[in-house]
Amino acid sequence: FWRNKMAYEQNLFPYTKNFKLNFIKIVLVVIVLSVFGVSLTYDAIVVQKLEEIIVQPSLNFFLIGSTAILGGGVLEWIIWLANPISFISIVLFLYNDKYLKRALQLNCIALLLSGSFYFWKEILVSESGATGKIISFENGYYLWVASILILLVFQLFYYNSIEKIKR
């Protein structure tokens, strides 16, 4: 009877088997999402459009970035894709250890996309196709990239610890 009950409980709660590892994963993801959330409260970039200086908040990029492709901002939209790619990486990381390599690969792509934005000189500032010169990158941008980098470091650390356990 007790053997069947334990098998039932393991099927009912499959993640309790490795509770310590899952708790660590959740704590790491909470840290990453906290850094990302803080990044949304800061400005991302300062842009010069003709004679006007525009300060772009990170929250605007996050909320409206998905629609950039509709206004002709294909490259801007591709950079914005770092957000959903990173989110998918988090889901795979939390879901199961067998998807950990895929999570790492996706997170590397997200980091490359977000980091490549640093080398841009201009950005689309209106649907008419007008561009503005990027004057500076602000804390919101750096925290956004840092959140993706921190996630990658945590995933690598976790992956290495899992590999040591398997040996």
LINLINGI-V336242 format. One record per run of one state. SS is the DSSP state (A for helix, B for strand, O for the rest). FROM is the first residue (numbers start at 1). TO is the last residue. If there is no record, write none. Layout:
BEGIN
ss = [SS;SS]
from = [FROM;FROM]
to = [TO;TO]
END
This chain:
BEGIN
ss = [O;A;O;A;O;A;O;B;O;B;A;O;A;O;A;O;A;O;B;O;B;O;A;O]
from = [1;2;13;14;17;19;40;43;50;52;58;72;74;81;82;96;97;120;122;125;131;138;139;167]
to = [1;12;13;16;18;39;42;49;51;57;71;73;80;81;95;96;119;121;124;130;137;138;166;167]
END
